[in-house]
Amino acid sequence: MKERLKILITVKTYPIPSGKYGELVCTAGLTEQGQFVRLYPINFRDQPYSKQYRKYQWVEIEAERHHGRDSRRESFRPDCDTLVILGEPIPTLRGDWSERARLVLQNVASSVEQLREQQDKNGTSLGIVRPRMVHDLVAEPTDREWKKSFLAELRQSRIWDDRPVSKQPPRKVPYNFKYVFDCDDPRCKGHRMMNEDWELGSLYWKMIDKGCAEEEAIAKVREKFLTQMCGPDRDPHFFLGTVLSHPKNWVVIGVFWPPAAKQRETDRRQLNLF
């Protein structure tokens, strides 16, 4: 049965090709009560401009619980024809992130370890954590193209389609960008977790399209997603989600990076000395 949901969009992952849907974007957000919701699948680039929502923008949409392969508790199958965008994104004028923080930080997990406990107890597959320290963002080379058999299936399904934007599959980022961080939890042994944020992949290709070498593009991604977002003057939180095909694997799907309170900034600067 479909429900009418009001959701604050906080996450959009980098699109991946799909033989069935063309391409897929995992969108996640929060209800007014702070409950996480995943909208999947959404072929975002094929949506009309009036339905292309941005982060920290409220939307209303009809959706129903998944009854097939995606049994994750927060997952809903959206009816994109019913999507309505409600106003502009919540602003951060003059560095004021308080309204975003009021909504986003209602249910922060103390650590990745706590999220995994919740997953074992009740099937939790989305959450937000505040890392104790973010040590690095590493770029690991990976396949430079999508699988040929997969692309052939996709093109065959698109022969009669008139989709000017996504008829060609999204470009594959040839690196896996992974955060290296630890949690404020005695059980934590450190994490090396992939970041699947759409903005990261878009920044990489933006720099390549400007004529940058791959090393320069990687440096720009690190400057933005490590130095700027996770610097000592920021209080980064990671939105985390599980992978459908590997439900025990957690990945970073977005970053919330408000200015740090003075004491937090001092603590983080001291940690950077070690």
C-alpha positions in Angstrom: 0.0 0.0 0.0 1.3 3.4 -1.0 2.0 6.1 1.6 2.4 9.8 1.2 5.9 10.6 2.6 7.4 14.0 3.4 11.2 13.7 3.3 14.2 16.0 3.7 16.6 14.8 1.1 20.1 14.4 2.5 21.8 11.8 0.2 22.1 11.1 -3.5 24.6 8.4 -4.5 26.5 8.4 -7.8 24.3 6.8 -10.6 25.0 3.3 -11.8 23.7 1.7 -15.0 20.8 -0.7 -14.8 19.5 -3.0 -17.5 16.0 -2.9 -16.0 15.8 0.8 -14.9 18.3 2.5 -17.2 20.3 3.8 -14.3 19.9 4.0 -10.5 20.4 6.6 -7.9 19.9 5.8 -4.2 18.2 8.7 -2.5 17.9 8.9 1.2 16.5 11.4 3.7 14.7 12.0 6.9 11.1 12.5 8.0 10.2 15.4 10.3 10.6 12.9 13.2 14.1 12.1 12.3 13.4 8.6 10.8 15.6 7.6 7.8 13.9 6.7 4.5 15.5 5.3 1.4 13.9 5.9 -2.0 15.0 3.2 -4.5 15.1 2.9 -7.4 15.1 6.4 -8.9 16.3 7.2 -12.4 17.2 10.8 -11.4 18.7 12.1 -14.7 15.5 11.2 -16.6 13.3 13.1 -14.3 12.0 16.5 -15.6 13.8 19.4 -14.3 10.9 20.3 -12.0 11.4 17.0 -10.2 15.2 17.1 -9.9 15.4 17.7 -6.1 18.5 18.9 -4.3 20.0 18.1 -1.0 18.3 19.6 2.1 15.2 20.2 0.1 11.8 18.9 1.4 9.8 16.7 -1.0 6.5 14.8 -0.8 6.1 11.6 -2.7 3.9 8.5 -2.7 5.9 5.3 -2.1 5.3 1.7 -0.9 7.4 -0.8 1.0 9.5 -3.1 -1.1 8.2 -6.6 -1.4 11.0 -8.1 -3.5 14.7 -8.2 -3.3 15.2 -5.0 -1.3 13.9 -6.0 2.2 15.9 -3.3 4.0 13.6 -1.7 6.6 14.0 1.9 5.5 13.5 1.2 1.7 10.5 2.4 -0.2 9.7 2.1 -3.9 8.8 5.6 -5.1 6.2 6.6 -7.6 8.1 9.5 -9.2 5.1 10.8 -11.0 3.8 11.9 -7.6 6.9 13.8 -6.5 6.4 17.4 -5.4 9.3 19.6 -4.3 8.4 21.8 -1.4 10.4 25.1 -1.6 14.1 25.8 -1.7 16.9 23.9 0.1 17.4 24.8 3.7 20.1 27.5 3.6 23.3 27.9 5.5 23.6 31.7 5.3 26.6 33.2 7.1 27.6 29.7 8.2 24.4 29.0 10.1 23.7 25.3 9.9 21.4 25.2 12.9 18.2 24.4 11.0 19.8 21.6 9.1 21.5 20.3 12.2 18.2 20.3 14.1 16.7 17.9 11.6 19.7 15.8 10.7 21.2 15.2 14.1 18.1 13.8 15.9 19.3 10.2 15.9 23.0 10.1 15.7 24.6 6.7 16.3 27.6 6.8 18.6 29.7 4.6 16.3 29.7 2.3 13.3 29.8 -0.5 15.9 26.5 0.7 17.3 24.9 0.8 13.9 25.9 -2.8 13.3 24.4 -3.8 16.6 21.1 -2.1 15.5 21.3 -3.9 12.2 21.5 -7.3 14.0 18.6 -6.4 16.3 16.1 -4.7 14.0 17.5 -4.6 10.4 18.8 -1.0 10.5 20.5 -0.2 7.2 20.7 3.6 7.3 22.2 5.9 9.9 24.5 8.8 10.7 27.7 8.7 12.8 30.1 11.3 14.1 33.7 9.9 13.6 36.2 10.6 16.3 38.8 11.3 13.7 39.0 11.2 9.9 42.6 10.3 9.0 42.5 10.2 5.2 40.6 9.8 2.0 42.4 7.4 -0.3 41.9 6.8 -4.0 42.2 3.1 -5.0 42.3 2.3 -8.8 39.4 0.2 -10.0 37.8 -0.9 -13.3 37.8 2.0 -15.7 34.6 0.9 -17.6 31.4 -0.9 -16.7 31.3 -4.5 -17.7 30.8 -5.0 -21.4 28.0 -7.6 -21.0 26.2 -5.2 -18.7 26.5 -2.3 -21.2 25.3 -4.5 -24.0 22.2 -5.4 -22.0 21.6 -1.8 -21.2 21.9 -0.6 -24.8 19.6 -3.3 -26.0 16.9 -2.2 -23.5 17.3 1.4 -24.7 17.1 0.8 -28.5 13.6 2.4 -28.7 14.0 4.8 -25.9 14.1 8.6 -26.4 16.1 9.6 -23.3 18.5 12.5 -24.3 20.2 12.5 -20.9 20.7 9.0 -19.7 20.6 7.0 -23.0 24.4 6.9 -22.5 25.3 5.3 -19.2 27.0 7.5 -16.5 30.8 7.7 -16.7 32.4 5.3 -14.4 34.8 6.9 -11.9 38.0 4.8 -12.2 38.9 5.1 -8.5 37.2 4.0 -5.3 37.5 6.9 -2.8 37.6 5.6 0.7 37.5 7.4 4.1 39.9 6.1 6.7 38.5 7.0 10.1 37.8 5.7 13.6 34.9 6.1 16.0 34.7 7.2 19.6 34.0 3.6 20.8 36.5 1.2 22.5 35.3 -1.6 20.2 36.4 0.4 17.1 39.4 -0.9 15.3 39.2 1.7 12.5 37.3 1.8 9.3 38.2 2.1 5.6 34.9 2.9 4.0 33.9 3.8 0.4 32.3 7.2 -0.3 29.5 6.9 -2.9 28.3 10.5 -2.7 27.2 11.8 -6.2 29.0 15.1 -5.5 32.3 13.3 -5.2 32.1 11.6 -8.5 30.8 14.8 -10.2 33.7 16.8 -8.8 36.2 14.2 -10.2 34.7 14.4 -13.7 34.4 18.2 -13.5 38.1 18.5 -13.0 38.9 16.0 -15.7 36.6 17.9 -18.1 38.6 21.1 -17.2 41.7 19.4 -18.5 43.2 18.2 -15.2 45.3 15.1 -15.1 43.8 12.2 -13.0 46.3 13.0 -10.1 45.1 16.6 -10.1 41.4 15.6 -10.1 42.1 13.2 -7.1 43.9 16.1 -5.3 40.8 18.3 -5.8 38.5 15.6 -4.5 40.7 15.2 -1.4 40.9 18.9 -0.9 37.1 19.2 -0.9 36.1 16.0 0.9 39.0 15.7 3.3 40.6 19.0 4.0 37.5 21.2 3.7 34.7 18.9 4.9 36.7 17.0 7.6 39.1 19.7 8.7 39.5 20.7 12.3 37.2 23.7 11.9 34.4 21.3 10.9 32.3 18.8 12.7 31.8 16.1 10.1 29.2 13.4 10.3 28.9 10.5 7.9 25.6 9.3 6.5 26.0 5.5 6.2 24.0 2.8 4.4 24.3 -0.8 3.6 24.9 -2.3 0.1 21.9 -4.2 -1.3 24.0 -7.1 -2.7 26.2 -7.3 0.4 23.9 -6.3 3.3 26.6 -6.5 6.0 28.8 -4.0 4.1 28.4 -0.3 5.1 29.5 2.6 2.9 29.5 6.4 3.3 26.7 7.8 1.2 27.0 11.5 2.2 28.7 13.9 4.6 27.1 16.5 6.9 29.8 19.0 7.8 28.7 22.0 9.9 31.2 24.3 11.5 32.8 22.9 14.7 32.0 24.3 18.1 35.2 25.9 19.6 35.9 23.1 22.0 35.4 20.4 19.3 37.7 22.4 17.0 40.4 22.5 19.7 40.1 18.8 20.3 40.4 18.0 16.6 43.4 20.2 16.2 45.1 18.4 19.1 44.3 15.0 17.6 45.9 16.1 14.3 49.2 16.5 16.2 49.4 12.8 16.8 
